[in-house]
């Protein structure tokens, strides 16, 4: 008798389909469908997406200018290069690492997936602060890894404290985890972790053969490439640093993420699992052009910081709303007596879409996440917040 099909699947797939493990999402609902559904439900003509961490200023003008001269149209019949040598060499020059210490793939979510496939067996341990990027937990769960969460304190604006480090140390020594996940700036809080604290964590982890993944998706908002923790990878073989072109570079549509590490075996192991052609010629070319215009990235990041402070200044006047100060282009905010569902509903009625936060560490706290956008769009958000602030007052 032929066994049921699911009995032939590997363990990770059975976890997802049969045991209903967390970490898998419905990939059949598009952003366009979601937008149209909300517009129809709430009767709004225009819906502003403050829920996505995109750069509303877009990419460098040089990308548009130079792509028209690259001749890519004539090369669509050719497969893209597999080794990505040209882009890796440019990235190495920018971040001060060696080209062989870089691996590229289709977005940071692909990089996270590769990391978990390389490191995790069912039952393996990992540690992360809570809250932090939800995909750390999701991809780890797919492989059956077991989390330990270090809870951050809302009264300290979810910042890392000396007690946070102590809790990490105790759990590293006790559990000997394979991985520690960290985003810096933290997604969704937007908080920056100090270099000293992060270096201390990496140092302690190295003694226990624990690898530390530092996701710098929003790193450009902390300064130039010289601020990246990639500058420490020659000193720490247990350090993996991630970057993306989806945020400050304004190229979310090309899906390009990268990992930097001085441990050659990690690069080789990830290449075993990575697709042959994870990146298109278009993505490789656009990324090289954008990478060469660091002045635009710095200018765009500065503009976001200016707009953010303007938004925070106005929000601080609204007594029914509480926001978490942020070092990035994203921030969290809640209404003091509306639930997250109710706050989200009031925003949607006014054509504003925020990001729902359901990850570990934020349960019952009613925060939504917002992205700083153009001055005109930010003013629409502020107008909506002023109206909601007046409800039943």
C-alpha positions in Angstrom: 0.0 0.0 0.0 1.3 3.4 -0.9 1.8 5.5 2.3 0.1 8.9 2.7 2.0 11.5 0.9 2.8 13.5 4.0 4.6 10.5 5.4 7.2 10.8 2.7 8.0 14.5 3.6 11.1 15.4 5.6 10.8 16.2 9.2 10.8 20.0 8.9 7.9 19.9 6.3 5.9 17.5 8.5 6.4 19.9 11.5 4.8 22.6 9.4 1.9 20.7 7.8 1.0 18.0 10.3 2.1 19.4 13.7 1.1 23.0 12.8 4.4 24.4 14.0 4.5 28.2 14.1 6.6 30.2 11.7 4.7 29.6 8.4 2.5 32.3 6.8 0.0 32.3 4.0 2.0 33.4 1.0 -1.1 33.6 -1.3 -2.3 37.0 0.0 -0.7 39.8 -1.9 -0.2 43.4 -0.7 -2.4 44.6 -3.6 -5.2 42.2 -2.6 -4.9 43.3 1.1 -5.0 47.0 0.1 -8.0 46.6 -2.1 -9.8 44.6 0.6 -9.2 47.3 3.3 -10.2 50.1 0.9 -13.4 48.3 0.2 -14.2 47.4 3.8 -13.5 50.9 5.2 -14.6 53.0 2.2 -11.3 54.8 1.8 -10.0 55.9 -1.6 -6.3 56.0 -0.7 -4.4 53.7 1.8 -1.0 54.8 3.1 1.2 51.9 4.0 3.0 52.8 7.2 3.3 49.1 8.0 6.2 48.3 5.6 9.8 49.3 6.4 10.4 50.7 2.9 12.3 53.9 2.1 9.6 56.2 0.8 12.2 58.4 -1.0 13.1 55.4 -3.2 16.4 54.6 -4.6 19.3 56.7 -5.9 18.5 58.7 -9.1 21.7 57.2 -10.5 20.1 53.8 -10.5 17.4 55.0 -12.9 19.9 56.9 -15.0 22.5 54.2 -15.4 20.1 51.2 -15.7 18.9 52.8 -19.0 22.4 52.6 -20.3 23.4 49.1 -19.1 22.0 47.1 -22.0 20.2 44.8 -19.7 17.3 44.4 -22.0 19.6 42.8 -24.5 20.9 40.3 -22.0 17.7 38.9 -20.7 18.4 35.6 -22.5 21.5 35.1 -20.4 21.7 33.4 -17.0 23.0 35.7 -14.3 26.4 35.0 -12.8 26.5 32.5 -10.0 29.4 33.8 -8.0 28.4 37.5 -7.9 32.0 38.5 -8.0 31.6 42.0 -9.1 29.0 43.0 -6.4 30.9 41.1 -3.7 34.1 43.0 -4.5 32.3 46.3 -4.3 30.6 45.3 -1.0 33.9 44.2 0.4 35.4 47.6 -0.4 32.5 49.4 1.3 32.4 47.2 4.5 36.1 46.6 4.8 35.9 42.8 4.5 37.2 40.2 1.9 34.9 39.2 -1.0 35.1 35.6 0.0 33.6 36.6 3.4 30.3 37.6 1.7 27.4 35.5 0.5 24.4 37.0 -1.4 20.9 35.8 -1.7 17.4 36.9 -2.6 16.6 39.1 0.4 17.4 38.8 4.1 14.5 36.3 4.6 16.4 34.0 2.3 19.6 34.5 4.3 17.8 33.8 7.6 16.3 30.6 6.0 19.8 29.5 4.9 21.3 30.1 8.4 18.6 27.9 10.1 19.0 25.2 7.5 22.8 25.1 8.1 22.8 25.2 11.9 19.6 23.8 13.4 18.4 20.2 14.1 15.2 19.6 16.0 15.6 20.5 19.6 18.6 22.8 19.2 18.6 25.8 21.4 18.8 29.5 20.4 18.4 32.8 22.4 17.0 36.1 21.4 15.7 39.2 23.1 12.0 39.8 23.2 10.8 41.7 21.3 13.0 41.3 18.3 12.5 40.5 14.6 9.7 37.9 14.3 11.4 36.1 11.4 14.2 35.0 13.7 11.6 33.0 15.6 9.7 31.9 12.6 12.6 30.4 10.6 14.0 28.8 13.7 10.7 27.1 14.5 10.5 25.7 11.0 13.6 23.6 11.8 12.3 22.6 15.2 14.7 24.7 17.3 13.8 25.7 20.8 13.8 29.4 21.9 14.9 31.1 25.1 13.7 34.7 25.3 15.3 37.5 27.2 12.4 39.9 28.0 13.1 43.6 27.5 11.4 46.1 29.8 8.8 48.5 28.4 9.6 51.0 31.2 13.1 51.2 29.7 11.7 51.7 26.2 12.7 48.1 25.4 16.4 49.1 25.5 19.2 46.6 26.4 20.3 47.1 29.9 23.1 45.6 32.1 20.5 43.1 33.3 19.7 42.2 29.7 23.4 41.2 29.3 23.4 39.3 32.6 20.4 37.3 31.5 22.1 36.5 28.1 25.3 35.4 29.9 23.5 33.1 32.3 21.5 31.4 29.5 24.6 31.1 27.2 26.5 29.3 29.9 23.6 27.1 30.9 22.2 26.2 27.5 25.2 26.4 25.2 22.9 27.5 22.4 23.9 27.2 18.7 22.8 30.7 17.8 21.9 34.1 19.3 19.7 36.3 17.1 20.1 40.1 17.3 18.8 42.9 15.1 20.5 46.3 15.4 18.7 48.7 15.2 16.1 46.4 16.7 13.0 45.6 14.6 10.3 46.5 15.7 11.4 49.0 18.4 13.9 50.9 16.3 16.3 50.9 19.3 20.1 50.9 18.9 22.1 48.5 20.9 25.4 50.0 22.1 28.6 48.7 20.6 30.0 47.9 24.0 27.0 45.7 25.0 27.0 43.8 21.7 30.7 43.2 21.8 30.5 41.8 25.3 27.8 39.5 24.2 29.8 38.2 21.2 32.8 37.8 23.4 31.0 35.6 26.0 29.3 33.6 23.2 32.6 32.9 21.6 33.8 31.0 24.7 30.8 28.7 24.5 31.0 28.1 20.7 27.8 30.0 20.2 27.3 32.0 17.0 25.8 35.5 17.0 23.8 36.8 14.1 23.6 40.6 13.9 20.9 41.7 11.5 21.7 45.3 10.4 18.7 45.7 8.0 18.2 49.2 9.3 21.9 49.8 9.9 22.2 52.8 7.5 20.1 54.9 9.8 22.8 54.6 12.5 25.5 56.0 10.2 27.8 55.0 7.3 29.3 51.6 6.6 32.0 52.3 9.1 29.4 51.7 11.8 28.6 48.2 10.7 29.7 45.3 12.9 31.3 43.8 9.9 34.4 45.7 11.1 34.6 43.1 13.9 34.4 39.9 11.9 38.2 39.5 11.6 38.3 39.3 15.4 35.3 37.0 16.0 34.8 33.7 14.1 31.4 33.4 15.7 30.0 36.6 14.3 27.6 36.8 11.3 26.5 40.3 10.1 23.6 40.8 7.8 22.7 43.7 5.5 20.0 44.4 2.9 19.2 46.7 0.0 15.5 46.7 1.0 15.5 49.6 3.5 17.6 52.7 3.2 18.7 51.8 -0.3 15.1 51.8 -1.4 15.4 48.6 -3.5 13.0 46.3 -1.7 11.7 45.1 -5.1 15.1 43.6 -6.2 15.2 41.2 -3.2 18.9 41.3 -2.3 20.4 40.5 1.1 23.9 39.6 2.2 25.8 37.9 5.0 29.4 38.7 6.1 31.5 36.3 8.2 35.2 35.4 8.5 34.3 31.8 9.0 34.8 30.2 5.6 33.0 27.0 6.5 29.7 28.9 7.1 29.9 30.5 3.6 30.5 27.1 2.1 27.7 25.4 4.0 25.2 28.1 3.0 26.2 27.8 -0.6 25.3 24.1 -0.4 21.7 25.0 0.4 21.4 28.2 -1.7 19.8 28.2 -5.2 22.1 28.2 -8.2 20.6 31.5 -9.4 19.2 33.4 -6.4 19.7 36.9 -8.0 18.8 38.3 -11.4 21.1 40.4 -13.6 18.8 43.3 -12.9 19.2 43.0 -9.1 23.0 42.7 -9.3 23.3 45.7 -11.6 20.9 47.9 -9.6 22.7 47.0 -6.3 26.1 47.9 -7.7 24.9 51.3 -8.9 23.1 52.1 -5.6 26.1 50.9 -3.6 28.3 53.5 -5.5 26.1 56.4 -4.4 26.7 56.5 -0.7 26.0 60.3 -0.7 22.4 59.6 -1.5 22.1 56.9 1.2 23.5 59.3 3.8 21.2 62.2 2.6 18.1 60.0 2.6 18.9 58.6 6.1 19.4 62.2 7.4 16.1 63.2 5.9 14.3 60.3 7.6 15.9 61.3 11.0 14.7 64.9 10.5 11.2 63.9 9.7 11.1 61.4 12.5 12.0 64.1 15.1 9.2 66.3 13.6 6.7 63.4 13.9 7.8 62.7 17.5 7.5 66.3 18.5 3.9 66.4 17.4 3.1 63.0 18.8 4.4 64.0 22.2 1.6 66.5 22.4 -1.1 63.8 22.2 -1.8 62.5 25.7 -3.7 59.4 24.7 -0.9 58.1 22.6 2.4 56.6 23.6 5.4 56.1 21.2 8.8 54.5 21.8 11.7 56.7 20.8 13.6 55.2 17.9 17.0 55.4 16.3 15.7 54.0 13.0 13.1 54.7 10.4 10.5 52.7 12.3 8.9 53.2 15.6 6.2 51.6 17.8 3.1 53.5 19.1 0.0 52.6 21.0 -3.2 54.2 22.3 -3.4 54.2 26.1 -6.9 52.8 26.4 -7.7 51.4 22.9 -6.6 47.9 22.2 -4.3 47.2 19.2 -7.3 45.9 17.3 -9.3 49.1 18.0 -6.4 51.4 17.3 -5.7 49.6 14.0 -9.4 49.9 13.1 -9.5 53.6 13.7 -6.4 54.1 11.6 -7.8 52.0 8.7 -10.9 54.1 8.8 -8.7 57.1 8.0 -6.7 55.3 5.3 -3.7 54.4 7.5 -2.2 50.9 7.5 0.2 50.1 10.4 2.1 46.9 11.1 0.4 44.5 13.6 2.9 43.3 16.2 2.2 39.8 17.5 5.7 38.5 18.2 7.0 37.3 21.5 7.6 40.0 24.1 4.8 42.3 23.0 1.8 40.2 24.0 -1.0 42.4 25.3 0.9 45.6 25.1 -1.2 46.9 22.1 1.7 48.4 20.1 1.6 49.0 16.3 4.6 49.7 14.2 5.0 52.6 11.9 7.5 53.7 9.2 8.5 57.3 8.7 7.5 58.4 5.2 7.3 61.7 3.3 6.4 64.9 5.1 3.0 65.0 3.4 2.2 61.4 4.3 3.5 61.9 7.8 1.2 64.8 8.3 -1.8 62.6 7.2 -0.7 60.2 9.9 -0.4 62.9 12.5 -3.9 64.3 11.5 -5.4 60.8 12.0 -3.6 60.5 15.4 -4.9 63.8 16.5 -8.5 62.7 15.7 -8.1 59.4 17.5 -6.5 61.2 20.4 -9.8 63.1 20.9 -12.0 60.0 21.0 -14.2 60.0 24.1 -12.2 62.8 25.8 
